[in-house]
Amino acid sequence: MASKGLSLLTWVFFVHLAGIYLYTRGFLLTRLALSDVNSCEDGECTLPPTHKKAVVLVIDALRFDFLSPNPPEPHSPYHHNVIRLPQELTTAHPMNSFLFEMFSDPPTTTLQRLKGITTGSLPTFIDMGSNFGGSSINEDSLIGQLRLAGKKIAFMGDDTWTTVFPDAFEQNLTFPYDSFNVEDLHTVDEGVIEHLFPLLENNSQSWDVLIGHFLGVDHVGHRLGPDHPTMHAKQKQMDDVLRRVVAKLDDDTLLVVLGDHGMDRKGDHGGDGDHETSAALWIYSKGLQLQHPKSDLPSELLTTRFFPGSTVVNRHIQQIDLVPTLSLLLGLPIPFNNLGTIIPELFWRDRAGKDYTRALALNARQVNRYLQTYRDSASGGELDSAWRGLERVWKTVRLDANAKDHTNQWLAMTAYTRDALAVCRTLWAQFNVSLMALGLVLLVIGTVASTFLYLRLSAVQDNWESWLAEVQRWYLTSGLSGAMLGLVTYLSLSRWVKGLGLFEALLFGSALTSSLAVIASAPPSLSSLSFRSLRSIPFPLVLHALAFASNSFTVWEDHVVTFLLITSIIPPALTGFTAPTSRLRSRILGFSALFAACVRLMATSTICREEQQPYCHVTFFASSSLPSPPLLILTLSVPVALALPWLVKRFLKISQSDNGTAGIVLPWILPGTLLFGTAFWIIEHLDSSEAFGPDWASTLRFVRTLCGRFAFGGVLFLGYALWWLVPLCLKISTDAKAGSAKKEVTVLGFANAYGAPYVVFWCLFLGLLYPATQLTGQIVLALAIVAVLAYLEVVDSVRDVRGLEAVFASGNPSAILEPESLRAAAIPLRFSEITPLALLAVHTFFATGHQAAIPSIQWKTAFVLTPTLTYPLSPLLVVLNTVGPHFVVALTTPLLALWNVAPLPQPAADVKVRSDAVRASLGMMLYHAMLLLSSAVCSAWLRRHLMVWKIFAPRFMLSAITVVVVDLAVLFGVGVGVGRVSERVSKLFAGMNSKANQ
């Protein structure tokens, strides 16, 4: 039977995966990259070079205000006016030095931005995922054009460059360094410096373009935030480097200094916030003036904007504008897929702007050729709606250099390139509606099938095993038949349905047919429907799902969930006021108050997304720009780590089930694990803040790595091994009866024989999550654990009330004296009991420092077990930190079936426990599947909404990930936790049951 229940949940998981896969295949498309290369043997597609060489220095995460002479208010002493050389030279030599703010297209991750600044093309939303496994660039690029021209490229720094351009750099002039070790603030920068200046000083080393990519500023931001003394020291180092570089430049070498993206207020990036997309660009020519001293550039060509918080306007360009600009300055053809527009100031070398006219004409012609080629490609239909408008603008463009009205000519060409960029940006939102529809169909039908299964499971308790075997036969046979039907559909319709491959057809056919078969085999009873049944509608779930139709409710979901969670505890709390005994009243009201208090305290931990400003205040960290723990958290962290196991033991003490394995794990193994996890983050804080000076850095890093390893090792090699061997939390004693040969057997923990071992199993996973969670998150997890245990006591007491009410309503009040009449197993599980746990999972996710936004990912956790980036441990730790809150709360779902359930009589008690555990798990899966369905429907309906990629798409992705995580959690809980506990309990008490009947 255990295998059948697990098989049922696995089938639901399969349907969820199928729906998610098909929908995301249609919703998150990748951009078509044309392989054409721009070339011209006669030199007609480029200009004579202004410089023979170029030095390109990328300072990762160099936000514009780090270089701006007019930084926003209030000024920061740590990152404003520290790198001063660009503003000094721009003031002293305005015709040779130019400072710009660039807009870097999201996602603002390094790999995607390197693609943008070398190809001039645009990324897509899903491209961000490849930031951790970048593939080579196969489209025309600035690097490729340099190679075609026979130029030699030297490189040093971030090894992402050698990943995307594996054969582009001279072997003896290439010095890559690991890019993802954000714990290391200096190695990459020192390596770049070590190799940069010998190349600048030694003329015998032949190079034409030198690329250096510094990572220190970015790593300081990730680890410490921009408002930290280390950021000042790092920027001071960059300023010194730039001064040394300028001193060694010759007159024929162009200097380009840029940031690939910016960083938000706490030092992270990846999203599309103003601070993340703002990057600095400084271009300096030591010899040749790039702009004529008496030039008069039309203001219409120069876009400007105010940096957030600044009172002085600054020159603003697109980051991809660097590609055509640098190409023409070096005498190269513009890369074929470029959508950028040349920067006017750098081509106005005569009063009339003739060089600018020719450069802009080359730029406009190149963009037009790209659009024409894209139009003729397999994806050309994406341009249909905008093509007429683009053609109309193109007809106004005059490429003749002898045109009389130059201003209108420049404006027309600029308008065309900018319109082309705007149109192509909309290609991010080109959807495969067919695949989206197939995915939505599966999500809808699968949710209906899961609902029918949930309702049917409560009605077939006595025939649980035989019914489940029949349903299993239905969905297995129909799944295979559906796959065959999918094959036939693919062969007949694939040419008309865009994007429908063989795998998609087989997957859709199998999932759809098996879901329809389950619906047919498990119809709900319509006779039970009445007006009173409306009371069973899960209104918190309905409101939660409807919230995704509004961008404001989605942005403030963390607050919405807090309200819904407090609301969900009100009905059981009201039951406490009418409970028939004072003990039940005090238990229900007391534990309900404890649950609500924990929820409210968890809600005080906040991390703010950009859209919540200025109405949100960060409390998860010390401040919005300082990602270190608050002082109060540092003070409470150790006491909480010690108190949490004691509190769990106290809850088990209520049912005398704190014996056996619980008596070893809770007082010894779990406290040690939590203390080591807390020690890791305290030492990490001391290391980051250099509390003992830089000389202690290596020692502190070694010690905290040991703490992380001890924490994980204690759980994996001691905790789980002990639990698997001896899971039960019982103390059995025998005493001889006076005057009788029989012995009296006392079993402490009998009333919670199923629940207590599972709590220990659950706490061991908490031991894995705890060290992967920062200090504030650890206290939030502790509150969540107490909230779960308090809620279980509320549910247990409410069931007792329902049992008493049923006895009184039966007309046989004396039945209250019979223990069987009040047994928890006789009280059916309700969906309303699952709802608070499902909401608590979402609430814990937000309270542990996460949001449905990319910048909230906590990259620091990648280094809990190793001092450097190590695959696969580092990515797994980031995943654990991100999805662990959902997992750890979803893992408690079977406790709704196990908590305070006596193990006799056997096998009836065991059958009931297993069936209710499966039903509770199915209910948890159903809750999150409804949220997924709602977010999918809303993101599909609002796919043309202005905020689709900023709000709705990230929330859909979070819903999809959450469903997968919750499904895996309940599968793990039922398959391993419930399976092992049930096996050992039934084995022990089956013998007692038989002896009792003799």
N, C-alpha and C positions, 0 to 999 in steps of 0.2 A: 504493500500500500504506500509505503514511503516513496518508492520509485515512481508510482503512479502520480502522487501529488507533485513530486518534483518534475515529472514529465509534463504535467499540465501547466505549471508555472513556466517551464522552459519554452513550451509552445507559445504562451502569451509573449514571452520575451522575443521569440522569433518574429512574431507578427509586428511587434514594436520596431524591431530592427529593420524589417522590410519596409514599413511605412516611412521611417526616418530616412533610410537610404534613398528611396525613390524621390521623396519630397526634396531632400537636399540636392540631389542630382539635378533637379529642375530649378531650384531656387538659388543655389550658389554656383554659378557658372564661372569658368575661367576664360580669360581673354584670348582671342585668336591672335597669335603672333605670326606675322608674315615673315617668310624667310628671305625675301628679296633684299638685295644689297645695293645701296646707292653708289654709283660709280660713273666716272667720266674721264676718258683718256685725254681729252683736250683741255681739261681744267675749267670747263664752262659751268660746272656745278659748284664751284667754290671761289674763294678770293685768294689773292696772294697773302701769304702768312705775314702777320705783324711781328711775330717772335719765332726764333728758331727752336727754343725749348720752353718747357713749362714745368713748374713745380706745383703739384696739386696736393694740398694737405687737408685731409678730412679730420676734423675734431668731432668725434662722435657725440651727438646730443648737444651741439653748440647752438643753443637757443639765441634768437636775435638780440634779446636784451642783455646777453652776456658781452656783446660787442658794442651795443648802442651807446652813443654819447649822451642820449636822453632817456635813461632807463625809467621804468614806471615807478610811481610812488606806492608805498614807501621804498626807498632805496635799501638794498641789502648789502651789507659790508662784505658778504661772502662771495657774491657772484656778480655784482655790478661795478663797473669801472675798475676791474682788475686786469683784464686783457685790454690795454690801452693803446697799443701800437696802431691798430687799424684806424681808430678815430683820430689819433695824432697825425698820421700821414695823410688821411683824407682831408683834414683841415689845412695841413701845410701844402699839399700837392693835389688840389682838387681835380686836375686834369689827368693825373696818373693813378689816383687811388679812389676806389668806389666801394661804398658799403650799402648792401641791400638786405632787406628782409625777404626771405623766400617762403612760399607756401609749399610744404612737402605733402604730397597726396597721401592720405591714409590707405592702408594701415602703415603707421609710422614705425616699422621695424626695419632693421638695417638692411637685410637682404632686398626687400622691396624698394627701399630708397636707392640702393646702389643700382638696381635695375633702372630706376627712373633717371638718375643722373648720368647714366652711360648710354641709354637707348632713347630717352625722351618720351617713353611710352608710359602708360598708366597701369597700375596694379588692379586686382580685383579683391573683393572682401576675403575670399577663401585663400588667396595667395599667402596670407599671413602665416598659415600653418606650415608652409615650407621654410619658414625662417630658421627652423632647427634642422633642416636637412636640405639645404639649398642645392638646386641642380644648375648646371651650366646654362648660360644664356646663348640661345641658338639664333637670335635675331640680330639684325645689324645694330652696331653700337659704336660709340666713340673709340673704345679699345680696339674693336675690330678694324675700324678705319685707320687707326694708327698702325696696326700691323700690316694692312694692305699697302700703306704708303711706305713701308720699310722702316718705320720708326722703332727704336729700341726703348722698351719701357722697364724702368726699375720700380720695384715695389717693396714696401715694408709695412708691417702692422697687421690689422685684422685679417685673419685667414679666410674670411668670407669671400674676399676678392679672388683668391686662388681656387675657391670652389666654383664660382660662377665663370671665371676665365682661367681654366686650368692650364692652357698652353700659351697664354698671351705674354707672359713676362720673361725677361732674360733669366736663364737658370742661375747664372752667377751673380745676379742682381736682385734676387727674390728672397725675402726674409719674412715669412708668415709667422703669426703667433696666435695661439688659441684665443678665440673671441668671446666665449661664454663664461669665463671664470670671473664673475662680477665681484668675487671676494678679493681678487688681485687688482689693486689699484695702480700698480706701477710697472709691472714687468713689460707689458706691451709698449707703453710710452718710452721706457728706457731702451727697449730694443730698437724702436724707430729712431730715437736720437743717436744710438750707437752706430747705426748704418747710414743715417741721413747725411750727417755732416762730412764724413769721409768722401761721399759721392759728390757733394757740393764743392769740396776743396780740391779733389783730385781730378784734374782735367783729362788724365789718361783713361779714366773710366768712361767709356762711351755710352751715353744715354741721351734720349731726346725728351722723354717725359718721365718725371719722377713722382711717384704716388706714395704718400705716407698717410697711414690711417691710425690716429691716436684714439685710445679707448678710455683713458683715465677719467675724463669728465663724466662720461656715461656711467662708468662703474661707481664713481663716487655718488652720483645721483641715485642709482639703484640701491646702494647699500646705506648711504647716510643722508641723502636728500640734498637739495641745493643750498639750504641754509645751515651750513656746517663749516667749521674752520678748515677741514680737509679740502672742501671745494675751493676755498680761497687759495690754499697752497697749490692745488692742482692747476687752477687757472693762472696763477702767478708763474708756474713752470711753463705753461703754454705761451704766455706773453714773452718770457725769456727766450723760448725756442724761436718764436717768430722774429724777435729782434736779431738773433744770431743768423737766421735764414736770410733776412733782408740784407744784413751786412755782407753776406757772401754771394748774393745774387749778382749776375752780370747784366748788362743792359739789354741783352737779347733773350732774357728768360722772363716769362710771365709767371707771376705768383697768384695762385688761386687757393683761398682758404675758405672752407665751408663746413657747415654742419649737415649731417644726413637727415636729421630731424631735431626736434626740441625735446623737452621733458615737462611733465606736469609739475604741480607744486610740491609733490613729494618725491620727485626724481624719476618717475617711471614714464613709459611711453608705449605706443602701440595703437592707440585710438586716434580720434580726430578732434581732440580738444584744441583750443587756440594755442596753448603753450606747447602742445605736442607737435603741431603742424608748423610751428614757427621756427625756421632755421636761418642762420646767418650766412651771408656770402660776402667775402672781401676779395676784390681783384686789384692787383697792384702791378704796375709796370714801372720799373726803376729807370728805364731809359726813355723809350718812345712815349709820347703823350697819346693817350687813347681817345681824347676828346679835344677838339679845337678850342683854344681859349676864348674865341669870340663866337662860338656856336650859339644858336638860339633854338633850342629844341622846343617844338610845340608841346604845351602842357597836356594836350589830349593824349599824347603817346606815353605819358609817365603816370602810371598808377601809384597811388599812395594809400596809406591807412595808418591808423593809430594802433600801436601795440597796446594790448589790454593794460589799463592803468597809466598809460603814458599821456602826456599833454602835448607832445610834439609829434607832428606827422612825420612819417619816414617813407622812403622809397620802397615799394613792394612789388615783387615779381613772382612768377611761378618757378618752382625749383627746376622743372624740366626745361626752362628757358636757357639754362646753362649749357645744354647739349648743343643746340645750333650755334650759340654764341662762341663757345670754345672751339667747335669744329671749324668755323670760318676764320677765327683768329689764328688758328694753326695751319690754315690752308688745306683743310680736309673737307670732303663732301659731308653734308648733314646726314646722319643715319636715317635709313629709309622709313622707319616707323615713328619718327619724331613727331610730336605734337606741340613742342615748345615754340616760342617766338623769340627772336633775337632781342638782346638788351640794347636799346637805342644808344645810350651814352657811349658804348664801347665801339661804335662804328661811325661816330660823328667827327671824322678827322679833317673835315673841311667845312667852311661856313655854310655851304649850300646843302650839305648832307648827301653828296653823290654816292659815297661809299655805303652809306646807310640804305639808300634807295636800292642799290644793286644787291646788297645783302638781304634786305627784306624781300625782294623779288625772288631770290633763290630760295628763301625760306618758304614763301607762299607757294611757289611752284612745287617744292618738295612735299608739302602737306597735301596739296591737291593731287599729286601723283599717288601718294599713299592712300587717300580716300578713294580714288578711282580704282586702285588695285583691290582695296578691301571690298569695294562695292561689287567687284567681279568675282570675289571669292565665295566659298560655300556659305559664309556667314554674312554675305552682303545684304541680305534681306533686313538685317538689323538697322540699316541706314535708311530704309524706305521712307519712314515718316518724316525724316529730317532732310532728305536729299533735295527736295525742291527748294527749300530755304537756302541750303548751302550753294546750290547752283545759281540762285538769284544773287547772292552776295558775290560769288565768283565772277559773275558777268560785270560787276562794277569794278573789278580789279584791273588796273592797267599796269603791265609789266614793263612798259617802255620807259627807259631811263631818261628820255627827253621830254617827258610829259611836263606841261606847263604848271598845272596845279599840283605841286608836290604834296601839299598837306592832305588834300583829299585822297591822293594816290596812297600815301602812307596809311591814312586812316582806313581805307578800303582793304588794303592788304592785311593790316593788323586785325581788322574786324573779322576777316575771313579765317585767319589762323586761330583767333580766340573762339569764334563760333564752332570751328572744327573741334577744338579742345572741349568745349561745353557739350557738344553732341556726343563725342566719344566717351566723355565721363558718364553719360547716361547708359552706355553699354554695360556698365556694372550691373544695371538693373534690367538687363535683357534676360528674360526668364523662359525656360522651357515649360510652358503651361501644361503640356501633355503629361510630362513626368510629375509635375506638381500635383496634377489632378489624380494621377494614379496613387501617389503617396497619400493624398488626403482621403481617397476612397478606402485605402487600407487602414488608416488611422481611425476613420469613422466606424467601419465595419468591425475592426478589431476591438474598439472600445465597446461597441454594442455587444459583441460576443463575450467580452470579459464581464460586462454587467450581467448578462444572462447567466453566466457561470456562477458569479457571486450570489445571485438570488437563488439559483437552483441548489447550490451547496447547502443552504440553510434548510432546505426542504427534504433532503434525502439523507439525513444523518444516519438512519438505520441501515440504509442500502448504499452507504458511501462507497465501499470497495467495488461492488458490482457495477454501480452507475459510472464510476470513474473509469473502469475498464472499458465500458461501452463507449464513453466519450472519447477515450484515447484511441480506440479503434476507428472512430469516425474521423478524427482530425488527421490521423496518420494516413489512412487510405485516401481520404479526399485530398490531402496535401499532395500525394503522389499523382493522383488524377489531375489535379489542378496544374501541376508542372507540365504534364503532357499537353493539357489544353493551352498552356502558355507557349509551348513550342509551336503548336499549330498556329496560334495567333501571330507569333513572331514571323513565321514563314509567309503568312498571308498579308500582314498589315505593316511590317517594319518599314517598308519603303514610304509609307504615308505618315507614320508617327515619328516625328523628329526625336532622335536620341534614344529610341527604343532598341536596345540590344538584346541578344539572346539571354544573357543573365537576368536583365531586368524583366523580360517576359516570363521566364521560369519562376522568378521570385514572386512577381505579382500574382501569377496564376496559382501557385501553391498556397500563398498566404490568404488570398481572397477566397478560394474554394474551401479551404479548411475552416476559415472563419464562418462562412455561410453554413457549413455542415454543423459546426458547433451551435450556431443560432437555431438551426432546425432541430437539433437534438436536445436543447435545453431551453424550451420556451417558458417564460414566466407564467404564473397562474394569474389570469385576468380576474378571476373571481375574488381575489384578495384586494383588488383595487377599490378604494373608497375615498371619501373626503378626508377621513382620518389618516389615510396613508400619506397625505401631503405633509404630515408632520415629520415623516422620515426623509424628506428631500434634504440633501446636504447643502443648506443655503450658504455656509462659508465657502464651499467648493464652487458653487455657482457664482458667487460674488468675486472670488479669486480669479476664476476663468474669465469673467466679463471684464475684469480690470485691464486685460491685455488689449482691449479695443481702444484704449485711450493712452496716448503717449505720456500724459502727465501721471496717470495712475501707474503706468509701467515704470516710469522714472522713480516714483516714490513707493515702489512695491515694498521696500523694507518697512516703511511705516504702515502700509496697508496690512501686511501680514501680522504685525504686532497687534493691530486692532482686531483682526479676525481671530487670532489665537486667544486673546483675552475673552473675546465674545464666545468662543467655542467651549470655554469652561463654565459659562454661566448656567446652562441647563443642569449639569450634574450638581453644581453648587446649590441651585434652587431645590434640588431633591434633598439636600442636606437639611433644609429648614423643615421639611415634612417627614423626615426619617422617624420611624416608630420608636427608636431607642436613643437615649442620650449619647451612648458610645458611638453609634453610627453618625449621629448629627455632628459630634465633635470631630470625628475622623474625616467626614466629607468636607466640612467647612474648613477645618485646619489644613488638610492637604491641598484643598483647592486654593486657599490663600497662599500656601507655600509655592504652589505651581505658578500662580499669577505673579508673585513677587520675583521668582526666578526669571520669568519671561520679561518683566519690566526691567530688571537689572541687566539682562542680556541686551535689551534695546538701548541701553546707555552707551554701548560700544558701537560706534558708527564710523564708516568710511564713506566719503562723499564722492559721487560722480559729478562730472562737470555741470550737468544740467540742473543739479540741485543747488548750485551756488546762486546767491550768497546766503541761502536759507539753511544751510547745513554746516555743522561744526564737527570737525574730525576729533574723535576721542580715542579711536583705536591706537593711534600714534600720539606722540607728545604734541605734535601740531601738524597742520596740513603740509608743511614743508620740511618736517624733521621726522623721518620714519624710525624713531626709536621709541621704546615703551615709556608711558607716563610714569612718574615717580611713584604714584599710588600703586600701580600695577607691579612695579619692581618690589615694593614693600610687601604686597600680598601674595606674590607668586609662590614662594616657598611654603608659607602656612597653608595655602590652598592645596598644593600638591600633597601635603601631609594629611590634611583634613578630609579630602575627597574619599580615599579608601575607607577611612573610619566611618564616614557618613553612609557609604554603601553597606558596610557591615552592620550599622545600626538599623537600616531598613530591613536587612535579612534577619536581624535579631527579633523583629516583631513576630515572625513566624518560627523562631528558634532554628532557622535554617542557615546559620552562620558557622556551620561545622564542616567537617570534611575538607574538600578542596578549598572552599571559601575561607576556612581557618588558616590556610597557608598562603593563598594568593593575595587576599585582601590586606592582611597585616604585614606581609613581607615582600612579595614579588612586585605587586602593583605600586606601593609607595616608593620602592627603589627605582622603578621605571619612570614614574612621574617626576621624582627628584632629579634624576639624570637628565630628563627632557627639559626641565626648568633650568637646571644648571647650564645646559648648552646655551640657552638664549641669554642668560645673565652674563656668561662669559663672552658671548658674541657681542653684547652691548658694551662690555668693558673693552673689548678689542677694538670695536668700531670707534668708540669715543676716545681711544688711546688714553684711558684712565691711568695706566701705569707707564705710559710713554711708548714710543715705537719699538724700543728694544725688546719688549715683552710680546710683540705680535706673534712671532713664530711659536713661542711657548703656549700662549693662550689658544692659538689655533689648534695646536696638537691636543691640548687638554679638552677643548670643547668637542673635537672630533671623537675622542675617546668616550666622552659623555654620551654623545649620540649613538655610538656603537653599543655601549653598555645598555642603553635604554631599549634599543631594538632587540639586541641579543637576549636580554632578560625575558622579554615577552615570547620570542620565537623559540628559544631553546629550553627555557624553564617553564614558562606559563602554559603555553599550548601543549607541550609534551606532558606536563602533569595533568592538565585538564583532560586530555584525550585518554590517558591511562586510568584516571580516577575522577570522573566528572561530578559524582554525586556529592551533595552537601548535607549528609546525614550523620547522625551519631546514634548508633544502635547499641543498647545495653540490655542485658537480661538479669532478672532477679528472681530468686526462688520464692514462691508464695509460701507463707507460713501455713504449715499443716497440709501441704499439698505437694505432690510430686511434679506438678506442672510449673513451668517457668513463665514469668511475665516479661514480655518483650516491650521495651520502650524505644520508640523511634523519634528522636528530636529532628525536626525539619520535615515531618511527614506531610503537613498541610501545604508545604510549598516545595514538594519533592521535584516537580518539573521546573518551576520558575527559578529557584536559586542556582542550579548548575548553569542555566542559560545566562543568568546575570553575570556569572563569572566569565563565561565564554564571551559575552558582550564587552565586559570590562577589559579583557585582554586585547581586543581590537582597539579600544580606547588607548591602551598603552602603546600601540603602534602610531596612532594619530597624534598623541600628545606631544612627542618631541618634534614632530613635523609642523607644529602650530606655534606661532609666535606667542609671547607671554600674555598679551591681552586676550588672544584667542584661547589660550589654555584656561583662563579663568571663565571665559564664556562656555567652554566645553564642560567645565565643572558644574556650572549653573544648569546647563542642559541635562546633565546626568541626574542631578537632584530633581529637576523638573519632571523627567521621565519617571523616576521612582515614585515621586509624589502623585503623579497622575495615575500610575498603576494602582496605588492605594485608593485613590478616588474611585476608579472603575470597579475595583473589588468591593468597596463598600456600597456603591450604588447597586451592584448586582445583588448584594445581600438584601438591600431594601426591596428590590424587585422580587426577590425570592420570598420575602416575608409577605409582600402584598399579594403574591400569587397564592400563598397558603391561606391567607385570610379570605381571599375571594373564592376559594374552592369550597367553602361551606364546611370545612373540616379543620377548625383552628387547632385541634389537638395534634395535627400532623407536624406542627412546629417543633414538637419534641423529637421527631425523627430526623437524624442528621442528614439522611439522603434527600430530604425535601428542600434543604437549603444549599445543597452542594452546588458550587459554582458551575460545574460542568452542565448542570441542568438549565442554566440561564443562557439564552442564545446571544451570540456576538452581534453587535450593531455597527453599522457603518459610521454612525456618529461617534463611536469610540475610537475609530481609526483617524478621523479628521484632525484632532489636535496633534497627534504624532506626525502626521503628514505636514501640517503647518509648522510644527516645531522644527522639522528638518530644514525647511526653507528659512525659517527665522535664524537658526543656528548658522546657516551659510552666510547670511548677511552680517550677523553679529561677530563672526570670526574674521572680519576684515575683507569681505568679498562683495562684489557687485556684478551685475550683468554687463560688465564692461571690461575690455582687455587690460587697461592699465591696473586693475585691481589684483592681477595675478602676482603672487608673492614669490619672486624669484629667489629670495634669500634661502628658501627651504631646500634648494637644490644642493646645498653644501652641508647638510646635517651629518651625513655619513662620511663624506670625503672632503678634504681641503680644496680640491680642484674639481672641475667639471668631469664627471665620470659617467659613461653610458653603461647600462641603462639606469643606474641608481639615481642620478640627478633628475632626469625627467620624471621618473616614477615618484620621487619625493614631491615635486611640484604638483603632480597629479593628485597625490594623496592629500596634500594640503588643500587643494582646490575642491575636490569632490568628497573628501573625508567627512565633513559635517553632514552632508546628506546621507552618506553611507552609514555612519555610526548611529544616527537616529532611526533610519529605516531598518537597521538591524534589530531594533527593539520590537518590531511589529509582532513577531511570534509570542512575545511575552503577554500580549492581550489574551492569548489562548492558554498560556502556561502558568500565569501568576496565581498563586494560592489555589491550585487545583490538586486535590488529594489523589493519590495514585491507586485507590481502590474504588470499586471492584475492577479487576483485570479480566479480560482485555478491554472492557467497555470504556474505562477511563482513558486508556491509551489511544483507542480509536477516536474518541471525542477530541482529545488534545491535538492529535495529528490533523484531523479534518478542520478544526478551528484555526490551527496555525496556517494551513494552506489558505483558508478563506480570509483570514486577516491579512496575509501577505498579498493575496489577490486584490483585496480592497486598497492596500497601499499602492500597488502597481496601478490600479484603476484611477486613484486620485491624481497621481502624477501624469498618467496618460491623458486625462481630461485637460490638465494644464498644457500638455504638449499639443493636443488637438486645438485648443483655443489659440495658443500662440501661433500655430501653423496657419490656421484659418485667418487670423488677424493680419499676419505678415503677408499672406497671399492677397487678401483683400486690399491691404494698404501698401502694396508693393510699389506704388507710384507716389507714396507719401514722401514728403521732404525728409522725414526722419527715419526712413526705413532702415538704412544701414547704420544709423547712429543708435537707434532704440529697438526697433522691432526685430531686426535680424539677429542682433546679439542675444535678445531675450529668447528667441526661438532656439538658437544654438544652445543656450543654457538649459532650456526645457528638454531638448533632445538628449543632452549629456546627462541631465538629472534622471530622466527615465531609464537610461542605460545603467546608471549607477544604482538607482533604487532597485531595479530588477535584479542586478547582480547581488545586492545586499540581501534581499529576501531569499534568493536562491541559495546563497551561502548560509543564511540563517536556518532555513528549512532543511537544506540538504546535509549540512554538517552539524549545526547546533541542535536543532530539534531531533534530527536523526540519531545522533549519539546519545542525547539525554533520554529520549524515548526508549532506545534499545536497552540502556542500562537500568532504567526505572522499571520497565516491564519485566525484565529478566529477574530483578530482585523481588518485586512484589507479586509476581505470578505465583511463586512458591508460597508466599504468605497467604495469598488469596485461597489457594488450594487447601492449605492447612486449616484456615479459618472455616472452610466449608465442611471439613471432616467432622 
